[in-house]
Amino acid sequence: MPKEDSYKDYILYDILGGVPGMTARSMFGGWGIYKEGVIVGIIVDGELYLKSDHVQKKRLEEEGCYPFVYVARGKQVSMAYMSVPEEVLENPDRIEERVYESYEISRNAKK
């Protein structure tokens, strides 16, 4: 798991270090990524996925993103988290925008 820890630190401190209120918590063999205590993403198998909704998901799929999928009882289950392409990770404005979108989506889902 050291590779996963180093990737989590890279995302949290290098990529998202300019976004206030970011933290991570270990969960289900990966990491939950939080902004001000609200989950905005997950890191699983060395990849970052950010929370999305059905509107954002369609746009993100058109940009080449794909949902986080896991297998449960022999069936694939798709979650409301979309992959983050390298070009977004390397662009501070775009990744910050995605984090804030994910933050609003998660906050609205709680209501």
C-alpha positions in Angstrom: 0.0 0.0 0.0 2.9 2.5 0.1 2.3 3.4 -3.6 -1.3 4.3 -2.7 -0.1 6.5 0.2 2.3 8.4 -2.0 -0.3 8.9 -4.7 -2.8 10.2 -2.0 -0.1 12.6 -0.7 0.6 13.7 -4.3 -3.1 14.5 -4.9 -3.8 16.0 -1.6 -0.7 18.2 -1.3 0.7 18.8 -4.8 -2.4 18.8 -6.9 -5.1 20.0 -4.4 -2.7 21.9 -2.0 -4.1 25.3 -3.2 -7.7 24.3 -2.4 -8.6 25.2 1.2 -10.1 22.5 3.6 -8.8 19.4 1.8 -8.3 16.2 3.8 -8.2 12.4 3.2 -9.4 9.4 5.1 -8.6 5.8 4.5 -11.6 3.8 3.4 -12.3 0.4 1.7 -8.7 -0.1 0.6 -8.5 3.4 -0.9 -9.0 7.0 0.2 -11.9 9.3 0.6 -11.0 12.9 -0.4 -12.9 15.6 1.5 -13.3 19.4 1.3 -14.4 20.9 4.6 -15.6 17.4 5.8 -17.7 16.8 2.6 -16.7 13.9 0.4 -15.7 15.1 -3.0 -13.7 12.2 -4.4 -12.1 8.8 -3.9 -8.7 7.4 -4.7 -8.8 3.7 -5.7 -6.0 1.7 -7.2 -3.9 4.8 -7.7 -6.5 6.8 -9.6 -8.6 9.9 -8.5 -12.3 10.0 -9.1 -14.4 13.0 -8.3 -18.1 13.1 -7.4 -20.5 13.8 -10.2 -24.2 13.9 -10.9 -26.2 12.8 -14.0 -25.8 16.2 -15.7 -22.0 16.5 -15.1 -21.5 12.8 -15.9 -22.7 13.1 -19.5 -20.3 16.1 -20.1 -17.4 14.3 -18.4 -18.0 11.1 -20.5 -17.8 13.3 -23.6 -14.4 14.5 -22.3 -13.2 10.9 -22.0 -13.8 10.4 -18.3 -15.3 7.1 -17.0 -17.1 6.2 -13.8 -15.7 4.2 -10.9 -17.0 0.7 -11.2 -16.6 -2.2 -8.8 -17.8 -5.8 -8.7 -20.3 -7.0 -6.0 -21.7 -10.4 -6.1 -20.6 -10.9 -9.6 -22.2 -7.7 -10.9 -20.6 -4.5 -11.9 -21.7 -1.5 -9.9 -21.1 2.0 -11.1 -20.8 4.8 -8.6 -21.3 8.6 -9.0 -17.5 9.2 -9.2 -15.8 10.0 -12.5 -12.2 9.6 -13.4 -10.0 12.7 -13.7 -7.8 12.8 -16.8 -4.1 13.8 -16.6 -4.7 17.1 -18.4 -7.1 18.2 -15.7 -4.8 17.0 -12.9 -2.0 19.1 -14.4 -4.2 22.3 -14.7 -4.7 24.0 -11.3 -7.7 26.0 -12.5 -9.5 23.0 -14.0 -8.9 20.7 -11.1 -10.0 23.3 -8.6 -13.1 23.9 -10.6 -13.9 20.1 -10.6 -13.3 19.9 -6.9 -15.8 22.8 -6.2 -18.3 21.2 -8.6 -18.0 17.9 -6.7 -18.3 19.7 -3.4 -21.6 21.3 -4.4 -22.9 18.0 -5.8 -22.1 16.3 -2.5 -23.6 19.1 -0.4 -26.8 19.1 -2.5 -27.1 15.3 -2.3 -27.2 15.6 1.6 -30.3 17.9 1.5 
